[in-house]
Amino acid sequence: MRYRVLGRTGLRVSAIACGSNSLKAYSQEQANIAYNHAIDKGVNLILTSAAYGSVESMISEAVSHRRDDFYIATTTDHRSAEGAWRDIENSLRVFKTGYIDVYQVGGIRDQEGVDKVFASGGAMEALTKARREGKVGYIGVTGHHFKALNNALKTGCFDTVLFFFNMARIHALDELIPTAKELNAGTLAMQPLSHGWLKPVDKALRFVLSSPVNVIVSGMYTPSMIDENTTVTEPEPTEEEWRSLLREASAIDTGCRGGGCHSCLPCPRGNIDIPAIMNLINYKAKYGLQPIGDAGWQSIVENAGKCNECGLCERRCPYGLSIIPEIRRSI
């Protein structure tokens, strides 16, 4: 297992970490097996959220007895100090610990959200109090919207940032990752396989591993998933490998910022997932998708057939992209 220093936190963490967004789809017994297997394989960072309901409890039941073997990064989606403090106290109780390594503010979407976190009575008051009292080690921020995350990082108050990044969605490289590097904030990339859609797995994971990102956050819920994902961390990636993979990703990029923008939505013709089409159409053509991705793509294509080429999405797009031809090509 490869280990990296998580920015200015100084934490020495595994290059791949366990996500937990889909853990509720599994039984407690499966969670016990998976998370213990991950730790046995050298994974020492687990990410979760208070907003995931029972997931914190499932992780705790699985591995809280091994608290010294892993770091916890969990999340509050509350913007108020009261709500954030309640989540912090509950996380400490659930994990049977006196200390959470990284506590994150989740779901940052826009500047209004950032402002609420830093307002009087905002979540940052609770987080800084918890850190002052030794209940929290470091403070992070998460979300899908790059501009808002970039603005949050520039406050200098966040030690880590969690964002989506993969071969089909590379635009965190434009500003967000450079800002994080400039501030020495730890970087964590979620959705390296786009919820299991992307293939080949080794190429998709090596892309993120060889990038400037510190940690890959992957949903790994069975020993076979864990073995497949962790094996990819060897050997140590080279700069040449990164340049090669980035050239591949750039060649199929349509310019869409995906979930980091969404200016094209909502489509007046219904549930047409324009960002998914723009992000995946060239990737699918070159590499194909996993079976789960093929099934999801079929649903996307069915909705895309509703397009009447009104042009509203193109008028809204801040990057001036030609969207309608890509929708037409997907059908």
C-alpha positions as CSV (number, residue, x, y, z in Angstrom):
1,M,0.0,0.0,0.0
2,R,1.2,3.5,-0.9
3,Y,1.0,6.2,1.7
4,R,0.9,10.0,1.2
5,V,1.0,13.0,3.6
6,L,-2.4,14.6,3.6
7,G,-1.3,18.2,3.0
8,R,-0.7,20.4,6.0
9,T,-2.5,17.9,8.3
10,G,0.7,15.9,8.3
11,L,-1.4,12.7,8.5
12,R,0.3,9.8,6.8
13,V,-2.7,8.2,5.0
14,S,-3.1,5.4,2.5
15,A,-3.2,6.4,-1.1
16,I,-6.7,4.9,-1.4
17,A,-9.4,5.4,1.3
18,C,-12.7,3.7,2.0
19,G,-15.8,5.7,1.1
20,S,-19.2,4.8,2.6
21,N,-21.9,6.5,0.6
22,S,-23.5,3.2,-0.5
23,L,-22.8,1.2,2.7
24,K,-26.5,1.1,3.6
25,A,-27.1,-1.2,0.7
26,Y,-25.0,-3.9,2.5
27,S,-25.6,-5.8,5.7
28,Q,-23.8,-5.2,9.0
29,E,-22.0,-8.6,8.5
30,Q,-20.8,-7.5,5.1
31,A,-19.6,-4.2,6.5
32,N,-17.7,-6.0,9.2
33,I,-15.9,-8.1,6.7
34,A,-15.2,-5.3,4.2
35,Y,-13.8,-2.7,6.6
36,N,-11.7,-5.1,8.5
37,H,-10.3,-6.5,5.3
38,A,-9.5,-3.0,4.1
39,I,-7.6,-2.2,7.3
40,D,-5.8,-5.5,7.0
41,K,-4.7,-4.5,3.5
42,G,-3.3,-1.2,4.8
43,V,-6.1,1.2,4.2
44,N,-6.0,3.6,7.2
45,L,-8.5,6.3,6.2
46,I,-12.3,6.0,6.3
47,L,-14.6,8.7,5.0
48,T,-18.3,9.1,5.9
49,S,-20.9,11.6,6.9
50,A,-23.5,12.2,9.6
51,A,-25.9,12.8,6.7
52,Y,-25.7,9.1,5.7
53,G,-27.9,8.0,8.5
54,S,-26.9,4.7,10.1
55,V,-23.6,4.5,8.1
56,E,-21.5,5.9,10.9
57,S,-22.9,3.3,13.3
58,M,-22.3,0.5,10.8
59,I,-18.6,1.5,10.4
60,S,-18.3,1.9,14.2
61,E,-19.7,-1.6,14.8
62,A,-17.3,-3.0,12.2
63,V,-14.0,-1.4,13.3
64,S,-14.3,0.9,16.3
65,H,-12.3,-1.7,18.3
66,R,-9.4,-1.0,15.9
67,R,-9.6,2.8,16.4
68,D,-5.7,3.1,16.5
69,D,-5.4,1.5,13.1
70,F,-7.3,4.1,11.1
71,Y,-8.2,7.8,10.7
72,I,-11.8,9.0,10.6
73,A,-13.0,11.8,8.3
74,T,-16.7,12.5,8.8
75,T,-19.0,15.3,7.7
76,T,-21.7,17.6,8.8
77,D,-24.1,19.1,6.2
78,H,-25.4,21.7,8.8
79,R,-24.6,25.3,8.2
80,S,-25.4,26.4,11.8
81,A,-23.1,26.0,14.8
82,E,-25.9,24.3,16.7
83,G,-26.5,21.7,14.0
84,A,-22.8,21.1,13.4
85,W,-22.0,20.7,17.1
86,R,-24.8,18.2,17.4
87,D,-23.3,16.1,14.6
88,I,-19.8,16.3,16.1
89,E,-21.0,15.2,19.5
90,N,-23.0,12.3,17.9
91,S,-20.0,11.2,15.8
92,L,-17.8,11.0,18.9
93,R,-20.5,9.0,20.7
94,V,-21.1,6.6,17.7
95,F,-17.4,6.0,17.1
96,K,-16.7,5.5,20.8
97,T,-13.8,7.9,20.6
98,G,-12.8,11.2,22.0
99,Y,-11.3,12.5,18.8
100,I,-12.3,12.7,15.1
101,D,-9.3,13.2,12.9
102,V,-10.9,15.3,10.2
103,Y,-14.4,16.9,10.4
104,Q,-15.7,18.2,7.1
105,V,-18.4,20.7,6.1
106,G,-20.3,18.9,3.4
107,G,-22.3,19.8,0.3
108,I,-20.9,23.2,-0.4
109,R,-22.7,24.4,-3.5
110,D,-22.3,28.2,-3.8
111,Q,-21.0,31.3,-2.2
112,E,-24.2,31.6,-0.1
113,G,-23.4,28.2,1.5
114,V,-19.8,29.4,2.2
115,D,-21.1,32.6,3.8
116,K,-23.5,30.7,6.0
117,V,-20.7,28.5,7.3
118,F,-18.7,31.5,8.3
119,A,-21.5,33.7,9.5
120,S,-22.1,34.5,13.2
121,G,-23.6,31.3,14.6
122,G,-22.4,29.3,11.6
123,A,-20.9,25.8,11.4
124,M,-17.3,27.1,11.5
125,E,-17.8,28.3,15.1
126,A,-18.7,24.7,16.2
127,L,-15.8,23.2,14.2
128,T,-13.2,25.6,15.6
129,K,-14.5,25.1,19.1
130,A,-14.3,21.3,18.7
131,R,-10.7,21.7,17.4
132,R,-9.8,24.0,20.3
133,E,-11.2,21.4,22.8
134,G,-9.3,18.6,21.2
135,K,-12.4,16.8,19.8
136,V,-11.5,17.5,16.2
137,G,-8.0,17.4,14.6
138,Y,-8.5,19.1,11.3
139,I,-11.3,20.8,9.4
140,G,-12.2,20.0,5.8
141,V,-14.7,20.9,3.1
142,T,-16.5,18.8,0.6
143,G,-18.8,19.3,-2.4
144,H,-19.3,19.0,-6.2
145,H,-19.1,22.6,-7.1
146,F,-15.6,23.7,-7.9
147,K,-16.0,27.5,-7.7
148,A,-17.6,27.3,-4.3
149,L,-15.0,24.9,-3.0
150,N,-12.2,27.1,-4.4
151,N,-13.7,30.1,-2.6
152,A,-14.0,28.1,0.6
153,L,-10.3,27.0,0.4
154,K,-9.2,30.6,-0.1
155,T,-10.4,31.5,3.3
156,G,-7.4,29.5,4.6
157,C,-9.6,27.8,7.2
158,F,-9.9,24.4,5.6
159,D,-7.1,21.8,6.0
160,T,-8.6,19.4,3.4
161,V,-10.9,19.4,0.4
162,L,-12.9,16.4,-1.0
163,F,-14.2,16.7,-4.6
164,F,-15.1,14.6,-7.6
165,F,-12.3,13.8,-10.0
166,N,-11.8,11.1,-12.6
167,M,-10.8,10.5,-16.2
168,A,-14.2,11.6,-17.4
169,R,-14.3,14.7,-15.1
170,I,-10.9,16.4,-15.1
171,H,-11.7,20.1,-14.4
172,A,-10.7,20.1,-10.8
173,L,-7.3,20.6,-12.4
174,D,-8.2,24.1,-13.6
175,E,-8.3,26.0,-10.3
176,L,-9.3,23.8,-7.4
177,I,-6.3,21.5,-7.2
178,P,-3.8,24.3,-7.8
179,T,-5.5,26.4,-5.1
180,A,-5.3,23.4,-2.7
181,K,-1.6,22.8,-3.5
182,E,-0.8,26.5,-3.1
183,L,-2.4,26.4,0.4
184,N,-1.0,22.9,1.2
185,A,-4.5,21.7,1.8
186,G,-5.0,17.9,1.7
187,T,-6.8,16.7,-1.5
188,L,-9.2,13.8,-1.7
189,A,-10.9,12.7,-4.9
190,M,-14.2,11.0,-4.7
191,Q,-16.0,9.1,-7.6
192,P,-12.7,7.9,-9.2
193,L,-14.8,5.3,-11.1
194,S,-17.9,7.6,-11.3
195,H,-20.0,5.3,-9.0
196,G,-18.6,2.2,-10.6
197,W,-19.4,3.2,-14.2
198,L,-15.8,3.6,-15.6
199,K,-13.6,1.0,-17.0
200,P,-10.9,-0.3,-17.2
201,V,-10.7,0.0,-13.4
202,D,-6.9,0.0,-13.3
203,K,-6.5,2.8,-15.8
204,A,-9.2,4.9,-14.1
205,L,-7.7,4.5,-10.7
206,R,-4.1,5.0,-11.9
207,F,-5.2,8.3,-13.4
208,V,-6.2,9.6,-10.0
209,L,-3.3,7.9,-8.3
210,S,-0.7,9.5,-10.5
211,S,-2.4,13.0,-10.4
212,P,-1.5,15.7,-7.9
213,V,-4.3,14.5,-5.6
214,N,-3.2,13.0,-2.3
215,V,-5.9,10.3,-1.8
216,I,-8.4,8.3,-3.8
217,V,-11.7,7.8,-2.0
218,S,-13.4,4.7,-3.3
219,G,-16.6,2.9,-2.3
220,M,-15.2,-0.6,-1.5
221,Y,-17.8,-2.9,0.1
222,T,-16.5,-6.4,-0.5
223,P,-13.0,-8.0,-0.2
224,S,-12.8,-8.4,-4.0
225,M,-13.5,-4.7,-4.5
226,I,-10.9,-3.9,-1.9
227,D,-8.3,-6.2,-3.4
228,E,-8.9,-4.9,-6.9
229,N,-8.6,-1.3,-5.8
230,T,-5.7,-1.5,-3.5
231,T,-3.6,-3.6,-5.9
232,V,-3.7,-0.6,-8.3
233,T,-1.6,1.5,-5.8
234,E,1.5,-0.4,-6.9
235,P,3.9,0.5,-8.4
236,E,4.6,4.2,-7.5
237,P,3.3,6.3,-10.4
238,T,5.7,8.3,-12.4
239,E,5.4,11.8,-13.9
240,E,5.6,10.2,-17.3
241,E,2.6,8.0,-16.5
242,W,0.6,11.0,-15.3
243,R,1.3,13.0,-18.5
244,S,0.3,10.1,-20.6
245,L,-3.0,9.5,-18.8
246,L,-3.8,13.2,-18.7
247,R,-3.3,13.4,-22.5
248,E,-5.8,10.5,-22.9
249,A,-8.3,12.2,-20.6
250,S,-7.9,15.6,-22.3
251,A,-8.4,14.1,-25.7
252,I,-11.9,12.9,-24.9
253,D,-12.9,15.9,-22.8
254,T,-15.8,17.9,-24.1
255,G,-15.1,20.9,-21.8
256,C,-18.1,20.3,-19.6
257,R,-17.6,20.9,-15.9
258,G,-20.2,18.3,-15.0
259,G,-21.5,18.5,-11.5
260,G,-19.3,21.5,-10.9
261,C,-21.5,23.7,-12.9
262,H,-25.0,22.5,-13.9
263,S,-25.8,25.9,-15.5
264,C,-27.5,24.0,-18.3
265,L,-30.1,22.5,-16.0
266,P,-33.0,22.1,-15.6
267,C,-33.9,21.1,-19.1
268,P,-37.5,22.2,-19.9
269,R,-38.0,18.9,-21.8
270,G,-37.7,16.9,-18.6
271,N,-35.0,14.9,-16.9
272,I,-32.3,15.1,-19.6
273,D,-29.0,14.6,-17.8
274,I,-26.9,16.9,-20.0
275,P,-23.8,16.9,-17.8
276,A,-23.7,13.1,-17.8
277,I,-24.0,13.0,-21.6
278,M,-21.3,15.6,-22.0
279,N,-18.9,14.0,-19.5
280,L,-19.4,10.4,-20.6
281,I,-20.2,10.3,-24.3
282,N,-16.5,10.3,-25.5
283,Y,-15.4,8.2,-22.6
284,K,-17.9,5.5,-23.4
285,A,-17.0,5.6,-27.1
286,K,-13.3,5.0,-26.3
287,Y,-13.3,2.7,-23.3
288,G,-16.9,1.5,-22.8
289,L,-18.6,1.4,-19.4
290,Q,-19.1,-1.2,-16.7
291,P,-22.4,-3.1,-16.8
292,I,-23.9,-0.8,-14.2
293,G,-22.8,2.2,-16.3
294,D,-24.3,0.7,-19.5
295,A,-27.6,0.3,-17.7
296,G,-27.5,3.9,-16.5
297,W,-26.5,5.1,-19.9
298,Q,-29.5,3.5,-21.5
299,S,-31.7,5.5,-19.1
300,I,-29.9,8.7,-20.0
301,V,-30.3,8.0,-23.7
302,E,-34.0,7.4,-23.4
303,N,-34.5,10.8,-21.7
304,A,-32.2,12.4,-24.2
305,G,-34.7,11.4,-26.9
306,K,-37.0,14.1,-25.5
307,C,-34.7,16.9,-26.7
308,N,-36.4,19.3,-29.1
309,E,-33.2,21.2,-29.7
310,C,-34.6,24.4,-28.2
311,G,-31.0,25.6,-27.5
312,L,-31.7,26.8,-24.0
313,C,-28.9,24.6,-22.6
314,E,-26.4,26.1,-25.0
315,R,-27.5,29.7,-24.2
316,R,-27.0,29.0,-20.5
317,C,-23.6,27.3,-20.8
318,P,-20.9,29.7,-19.5
319,Y,-18.3,27.8,-21.5
320,G,-20.1,28.2,-24.9
321,L,-20.2,24.5,-25.5
322,S,-22.0,22.9,-28.4
323,I,-24.4,20.7,-26.4
324,I,-27.2,19.8,-28.8
325,P,-24.9,17.9,-31.3
326,E,-23.7,15.8,-28.3
327,I,-27.2,15.0,-27.2
328,R,-28.1,14.1,-30.7
329,R,-25.1,11.9,-31.0
330,S,-26.0,10.1,-27.8
331,I,-29.4,9.0,-29.0
